[in-house]
Every structure is written in structure tokens, then in C-alpha cells.
Amino acid sequence: MSGLKILRVGPAASVQDMGRPGLLGQGISQGGAADTLALAEGAALLRQDPGLAALEMGGMGGEFEATGPLRIALTGAPMAAALDGAALTWNASHRMESGQRLTIGAARAGVYGYLHLGGGIATEPVLGARAVHLMAGLGRAAEAGDLLPAGPDPNSETGLVLVAEDRFKGGELRIVESFQSHLFPEAVRARFAAEGQLNILSEVILPGDVQMTGDGKPFVLLRECQTTGGYPRIGTVLPCDLPKAAQAQAGAPLRFRWVSLEDGLEIQSRFRKSLKGLPAACRPLVRDPAAIRDLLSYQLISGAVSAGADPFAKGETA
């Protein structure tokens, strides 16, 4: 079976997909990849379903050995990557042969990098997903010695590159009002600082909710957030902006901007359309032929003819 054997890996690496929606009633939040846009980008580069699982690497990557020929893609927070010592382009798809070693270093910007396999990572599903959910006790972090098995990969296209949205330096998070926004005075909502502790009954919460503690600090809840909570929520970050929040390194500036519910729905609709357009945005990766180790695997010439033969004469091709 083709896949990747983990030789070493950072402490915050785990298999992730889109998570487990619909289980809040059982006390399990959706979970899944912190940067779902990176999953969609990897799927576009490999021409496959964005619901397939990938390896999420928090802060740093690791070293991996191919157990058979396979395709890979690298997305999310840019990290230094090399195949048998030769540098690889980030936000691109590549081919690995059996025995080749892939090394991935620390994040140069952002937090979460993603390693995708052609066919996805085919670990055993739990409750309908392969996503590791540490808070819920579903699965565990990746460790040296683990095998990341590749699922069936009917495609062979590789060598694609994608210009990714720059979401790794903080920036603006668009936010809509939540059920408890009215608990905050207008001036507080404008500056995002609570005037004293507010206490409410514990209620269902979702990724993107912004809880305010008694000292006025906002906390943006991400995909592995708890299912209920008692801190008041001043608003909810649009789902399309959550990757930017997840990828913000410590100290990165984040700004909140209020938008109406109608505008938020329109922004989210445009984002979904942009995801569908990702495959068309991929372009061939231009590489130096001298640096391509698997050059013979590419069909560079589909036939040959004799330079001295009449091309219009029958039977003269060579």
C-alpha cells in the first residue's frame, strides 16, 4: 500500500478533514482542520475531493518516507520542504517514488501547514470522519513510526501550483451580531472591551463565536471549541475568515469589523463560489528539467520521426 511512514514529526501534527457536523447534541463539536481553505487548496492541486483527510502540522513538520509511488500537495502556512534534499515549491503538487524522503521544516509564517496525499489519508473513520479531535478524545496526535496510508488515487495529474490567499499575518475578521450582542453597550461593541463581568446561562456555542471574559479580552473559538459555554458572546466571525484567525501567530494584529447579517451571507456565498473556482486557478509548475529526478516519468515526447524522411510518404516514420 502506498503511503507515508512518519520518521519524525512535530508534537502538534494530526490527521484532519472537515470534521463531524451534526453531533452537537451528543456533546461533540465539529472539529476538523483549523484551516479548511488549505484543505480545499490541496484538493484542487491534486484534483480530488476537499473532504479527504490530510496531515495538519502545527508550527513544524517532520520527515516522511514514501512506501510506494504517490502524489502529494503542500498547502497552508508556508514551510521549507525538500524531497531527498531537493527543495520543493509550497502550494504545489509533487510526485514521490517509493523510498524517497520528504522533509518539512518550521512555519515561515502562519501556524498550520498541510500535507495532502493523492487519494487522501485513509485512516480508519470514527463517527463518520477521520479528523482527530483531541478535546473529545477521538484519535491521537501523529507519532514517529505511524503510517499514513493513501486511499485509492484514480488521478495522475501533478506538478500544479496555486497562488494562495495571504492569510498568515493576521488582518481583518468580519463579524456579525450574536444572540448576546445586545448585552454589551454600543460603546463596548465598538471597542470590544467589556465593562465588568457578565454572567449568562450556559448555551450552545459554535466555531467563530467571540467570547468576552470579565477583563474584556475577546477569544475567537475555533473548530475544536467546547459545545457550551457561559461567557457572553459579543459576535460571531464569518466562517470564511476563521482560517485567518487560526493562522495568526502570537502577536499578529487582528481587527474586527462589524457587518450586517445580509452582508455576511453574501460574503460567505462569494467565498463558497471561490472555492469551486480553485481547480481552475491552478497552473503548471515550471521547473528546471535538470532538477527533475523523475523526468522519465513525464511524457515529454509522444513520438519521433526521421529528419531525413518525407513526412507525407507512407511508412516513413521511425
SEKOLTI-66441 format. One record per residue (C-alpha): residue number from 1; residue in three letters; y, z, x. Coordinates in steps of 0.02 Angstrom, whole numbers, always signed. Layout:
// SEKOLTI-66441
REC  drenfi  marvex      c2      c3      c1
REC     NUM     ALA       Y       Z       X
...
***
This chain:
// SEKOLTI-66441
REC  drenfi  marvex      c2      c3      c1
REC       1     MET      +0      +0      +0
REC       2     SER    +172     -46     +64
REC       3     GLY    +298     +92     +78
REC       4     LEU    +392    +202    +199
REC       5     LYS    +322    +351    +292
REC       6     ILE    +454    +483    +324
REC       7     LEU    +456    +533    +508
REC       8     ARG    +610    +643    +491
REC       9     VAL    +739    +666    +354
REC      10     GLY    +892    +769    +312
REC      11     PRO    +875    +927    +207
REC      12     ALA    +963    +853     +55
REC      13     ALA    +855    +699     +26
REC      14     SER    +756    +669    -133
REC      15     VAL    +688    +531    -243
REC      16     GLN    +810    +493    -385
REC      17     ASP    +828    +373    -531
REC      18     MET    +935    +376    -687
REC      19     GLY    +863    +544    -740
REC      20     ARG    +795    +613    -903
REC      21     PRO    +913    +589   -1051
REC      22     GLY    +869    +670   -1216
REC      23     LEU    +794    +833   -1153
REC      24     LEU    +943    +950   -1177
REC      25     GLY    +853   +1030   -1323
REC      26     GLN    +716   +1084   -1203
REC      27     GLY    +843   +1155   -1080
REC      28     ILE    +832   +1011    -955
REC      29     SER    +991    +919    -907
REC      30     GLN    +984    +733    -870
REC      31     GLY    +987    +748    -681
REC      32     GLY    +958    +589    -582
REC      33     ALA   +1060    +507    -444
REC      34     ALA   +1230    +581    -405
REC      35     ASP   +1299    +404    -385
REC      36     THR   +1220    +294    -518
REC      37     LEU   +1332    +149    -466
REC      38     ALA   +1240    +148    -299
REC      39     LEU   +1076    +128    -394
REC      40     ALA   +1146     -23    -484
REC      41     GLU   +1211     -97    -321
REC      42     GLY   +1041     -79    -238
REC      43     ALA    +955    -158    -387
REC      44     ALA   +1075    -306    -379
REC      45     LEU   +1041    -331    -193
REC      46     LEU    +853    -331    -224
REC      47     ARG    +861    -424    -391
REC      48     GLN    +770    -287    -485
REC      49     ASP    +791    -157    -623
REC      50     PRO    +926     -24    -590
REC      51     GLY    +813    +104    -671
REC      52     LEU    +694    +102    -522
REC      53     ALA    +693    +254    -408
REC      54     ALA    +772    +261    -234
REC      55     LEU    +790    +391     -98
REC      56     GLU    +953    +488    -111
REC      57     MET   +1013    +555     +57
REC      58     GLY   +1146    +690     +55
REC      59     GLY   +1253    +688    +211
REC      60     MET   +1124    +616    +329
REC      61     GLY    +974    +500    +328
REC      62     GLY    +820    +506    +437
REC      63     GLU    +686    +397    +517
REC      64     PHE    +558    +296    +421
REC      65     GLU    +410    +185    +466
REC      66     ALA    +350     +39    +360
REC      67     THR    +167     +49    +310
REC      68     GLY    +170    -134    +259
REC      69     PRO    +292    -276    +233
REC      70     LEU    +429    -233    +110
REC      71     ARG    +610    -262     +62
REC      72     ILE    +743    -128     +72
REC      73     ALA    +926    -108     +24
REC      74     LEU   +1057     +17     +83
REC      75     THR   +1198     +74     -31
REC      76     GLY   +1312    +221     -70
REC      77     ALA   +1401    +322     +65
REC      78     PRO   +1402    +211    +221
REC      79     MET   +1286    +273    +359
REC      80     ALA   +1239    +199    +527
REC      81     ALA   +1071    +109    +507
REC      82     ALA    +958     +17    +628
REC      83     LEU    +789     -70    +621
REC      84     ASP    +691     -49    +782
REC      85     GLY    +858     -17    +868
REC      86     ALA    +949    -169    +796
REC      87     ALA   +1098    -123    +687
REC      88     LEU   +1086    -160    +501
REC      89     THR   +1226    -202    +382
REC      90     TRP   +1260     -72    +246
REC      91     ASN   +1274    -128     +64
REC      92     ALA   +1145    -261    +102
REC      93     SER    +961    -300     +81
REC      94     HIS    +841    -324    +226
REC      95     ARG    +658    -357    +262
REC      96     MET    +542    -238    +355
REC      97     GLU    +373    -278    +428
REC      98     SER    +228    -158    +448
REC      99     GLY    +257     -34    +589
REC     100     GLN    +444     -63    +603
REC     101     ARG    +554     +92    +607
REC     102     LEU    +714    +117    +511
REC     103     THR    +839    +248    +569
REC     104     ILE    +985    +307    +463
REC     105     GLY   +1119    +422    +530
REC     106     ALA   +1253    +534    +455
REC     107     ALA   +1375    +479    +321
REC     108     ARG   +1532    +400    +392
REC     109     ALA   +1622    +425    +227
REC     110     GLY   +1569    +498     +61
REC     111     VAL   +1415    +605     +37
REC     112     TYR   +1264    +516     -41
REC     113     GLY   +1181    +363     +36
REC     114     TYR   +1035    +273     -46
REC     115     LEU    +881    +188     +23
REC     116     HIS    +801     +67    -101
REC     117     LEU    +630     -17     -91
REC     118     GLY    +581    -182    -169
REC     119     GLY    +484    -129    -323
REC     120     GLY    +564     +44    -319
REC     121     ILE    +489    +206    -255
REC     122     ALA    +331    +228    -358
REC     123     THR    +303    +415    -352
REC     124     GLU    +216    +498    -499
REC     125     PRO    +332    +512    -652
REC     126     VAL    +364    +684    -726
REC     127     LEU    +432    +698    -904
REC     128     GLY    +469    +512    -906
REC     129     ALA    +562    +497    -741
REC     130     ARG    +537    +505    -553
REC     131     ALA    +700    +596    -520
REC     132     VAL    +683    +759    -426
REC     133     HIS    +777    +895    -520
REC     134     LEU    +783   +1047    -406
REC     135     MET    +880   +1156    -530
REC     136     ALA    +745   +1127    -661
REC     137     GLY    +601   +1146    -538
REC     138     LEU    +544    +965    -558
REC     139     GLY    +484    +898    -392
REC     140     ARG    +546    +944    -219
REC     141     ALA    +655    +880     -80
REC     142     ALA    +584    +744     +33
REC     143     GLU    +500    +804    +193
REC     144     ALA    +434    +731    +355
REC     145     GLY    +258    +665    +327
REC     146     ASP    +291    +610    +148
REC     147     LEU    +250    +432     +96
REC     148     LEU    +374    +338     -13
REC     149     PRO    +260    +211     -98
REC     150     ALA    +336     +46    -153
REC     151     GLY    +299     -17    -327
REC     152     PRO    +247    -196    -365
REC     153     ASP    +380    -313    -298
REC     154     PRO    +371    -488    -375
REC     155     ASN    +531    -544    -290
REC     156     SER    +552    -603    -111
REC     157     GLU    +739    -632    -101
REC     158     THR    +827    -532     +34
REC     159     GLY    +971    -548    +156
REC     160     LEU   +1106    -517     +23
REC     161     VAL   +1266    -418     +45
REC     162     LEU   +1383    -342     -83
REC     163     VAL   +1563    -284     -67
REC     164     ALA   +1551    -109    -140
REC     165     GLU   +1688     -16    -232
REC     166     ASP   +1775    +105    -113
REC     167     ARG   +1740    +272    -196
REC     168     PHE   +1712    +381     -43
REC     169     LYS   +1884    +455      -9
REC     170     GLY   +1925    +545    -171
REC     171     GLY   +2058    +472    -283
REC     172     GLU   +2093    +470    -469
REC     173     LEU   +1975    +538    -601
REC     174     ARG   +2014    +487    -779
REC     175     ILE   +1985    +624    -905
REC     176     VAL   +1980    +638   -1095
REC     177     GLU   +2003    +793   -1201
REC     178     SER   +1851    +900   -1242
REC     179     PHE   +1814   +1018   -1385
REC     180     GLN   +1905   +1160   -1294
REC     181     SER   +2058   +1068   -1228
REC     182     HIS   +2162   +1147   -1367
REC     183     LEU   +2129   +1320   -1292
REC     184     PHE   +2243   +1276   -1147
REC     185     PRO   +2432   +1268   -1168
REC     186     GLU   +2506   +1095   -1142
REC     187     ALA   +2587   +1150    -979
REC     188     VAL   +2418   +1211    -917
REC     189     ARG   +2335   +1047    -960
REC     190     ALA   +2473    +957    -867
REC     191     ARG   +2447   +1054    -706
REC     192     PHE   +2263   +1104    -726
REC     193     ALA   +2289   +1290    -696
REC     194     ALA   +2231   +1420    -823
REC     195     GLU   +2342   +1566    -874
REC     196     GLY   +2216   +1707    -863
REC     197     GLN   +2032   +1712    -910
REC     198     LEU   +1973   +1626   -1068
REC     199     ASN   +1807   +1678   -1144
REC     200     ILE   +1708   +1573   -1267
REC     201     LEU   +1532   +1568   -1335
REC     202     SER   +1407   +1478   -1226
REC     203     GLU   +1397   +1295   -1282
REC     204     VAL   +1308   +1136   -1234
REC     205     ILE   +1388   +1052   -1084
REC     206     LEU   +1366    +879   -1007
REC     207     PRO   +1396    +793    -839
REC     208     GLY   +1581    +759    -819
REC     209     ASP   +1639    +916    -908
REC     210     VAL   +1776   +1007    -811
REC     211     GLN   +1757   +1196    -823
REC     212     MET   +1903   +1310    -781
REC     213     THR   +1870   +1480    -705
REC     214     GLY   +1982   +1631    -726
REC     215     ASP   +2079   +1594    -567
REC     216     GLY   +2123   +1420    -629
REC     217     LYS   +2004   +1320    -519
REC     218     PRO   +1928   +1165    -601
REC     219     PHE   +1744   +1124    -573
REC     220     VAL   +1681    +950    -615
REC     221     LEU   +1500    +963    -673
REC     222     LEU   +1384    +830    -605
REC     223     ARG   +1215    +766    -660
REC     224     GLU   +1112    +920    -619
REC     225     CYS   +1231   +1036    -711
REC     226     GLN   +1168   +1176    -821
REC     227     THR   +1138   +1137   -1004
REC     228     THR   +1250   +1276   -1075
REC     229     GLY   +1398   +1375   -1009
REC     230     GLY   +1534   +1496   -1058
REC     231     TYR   +1682   +1439    -954
REC     232     PRO   +1807   +1339   -1059
REC     233     ARG   +1813   +1153   -1028
REC     234     ILE   +1984   +1077   -1010
REC     235     GLY   +1918    +900   -1024
REC     236     THR   +1782    +776    -976
REC     237     VAL   +1786    +649    -834
REC     238     LEU   +1737    +473    -886
REC     239     PRO   +1556    +433    -835
REC     240     CYS   +1615    +282    -734
REC     241     ASP   +1721    +398    -624
REC     242     LEU   +1584    +525    -588
REC     243     PRO   +1520    +430    -434
REC     244     LYS   +1692    +453    -357
REC     245     ALA   +1684    +640    -390
REC     246     ALA   +1508    +653    -320
REC     247     GLN   +1552    +555    -163
REC     248     ALA   +1708    +657    -122
REC     249     GLN   +1685    +751     +42
REC     250     ALA   +1755    +926     +63
REC     251     GLY   +1944    +915     +71
REC     252     ALA   +1955    +742      -7
REC     253     PRO   +2102    +733    -129
REC     254     LEU   +2060    +711    -313
REC     255     ARG   +2187    +680    -450
REC     256     PHE   +2157    +695    -637
REC     257     ARG   +2239    +577    -761
REC     258     TRP   +2229    +602    -948
REC     259     VAL   +2178    +451   -1052
REC     260     SER   +2152    +438   -1238
REC     261     LEU   +1978    +430   -1311
REC     262     GLU   +2009    +250   -1363
REC     263     ASP   +2065    +202   -1188
REC     264     GLY   +1918    +296   -1114
REC     265     LEU   +1794    +199   -1221
REC     266     GLU   +1875     +35   -1170
REC     267     ILE   +1871     +83    -985
REC     268     GLN   +1688    +131    -999
REC     269     SER   +1647     -32   -1088
REC     270     ARG   +1727    -134    -949
REC     271     PHE   +1629     -33    -821
REC     272     ARG   +1464     -74    -907
REC     273     LYS   +1510    -258    -905
REC     274     SER   +1549    -248    -720
REC     275     LEU   +1376    -176    -686
REC     276     LYS   +1297    -328    -769
REC     277     GLY   +1401    -437    -653
REC     278     LEU   +1341    -355    -491
REC     279     PRO   +1197    -477    -457
REC     280     ALA   +1317    -624    -466
REC     281     ALA   +1433    -536    -343
REC     282     CYS   +1301    -529    -206
REC     283     ARG   +1321    -655     -64
REC     284     PRO   +1205    -712     +76
REC     285     LEU   +1215    -601    +228
REC     286     VAL   +1273    -705    +377
REC     287     ARG   +1176    -653    +531
REC     288     ASP   +1160    -714    +710
REC     289     PRO    +993    -810    +719
REC     290     ALA    +967    -740    +894
REC     291     ALA    +963    -564    +822
REC     292     ILE    +841    -603    +681
REC     293     ARG    +671    -539    +736
REC     294     ASP    +580    -610    +584
REC     295     LEU    +661    -782    +599
REC     296     LEU    +496    -873    +574
REC     297     SER    +476    -794    +401
REC     298     TYR    +629    -891    +339
REC     299     GLN    +605   -1070    +281
REC     300     LEU    +745   -1145    +383
REC     301     ILE    +671   -1322    +383
REC     302     SER    +572   -1390    +237
REC     303     GLY    +507   -1545    +328
REC     304     ALA    +526   -1655    +482
REC     305     VAL    +547   -1842    +510
REC     306     SER    +534   -1956    +660
REC     307     ALA    +702   -2001    +733
REC     308     GLY    +640   -2174    +779
REC     309     ALA    +557   -2219    +614
REC     310     ASP    +628   -2320    +470
REC     311     PRO    +663   -2189    +336
REC     312     PHE    +637   -2318    +199
REC     313     ALA    +468   -2378    +261
REC     314     LYS    +314   -2301    +177
REC     315     GLY    +202   -2193    +283
REC     316     GLU    +328   -2174    +424
REC     317     THR    +364   -1989    +405
REC     318     ALA    +297   -1874    +539
***
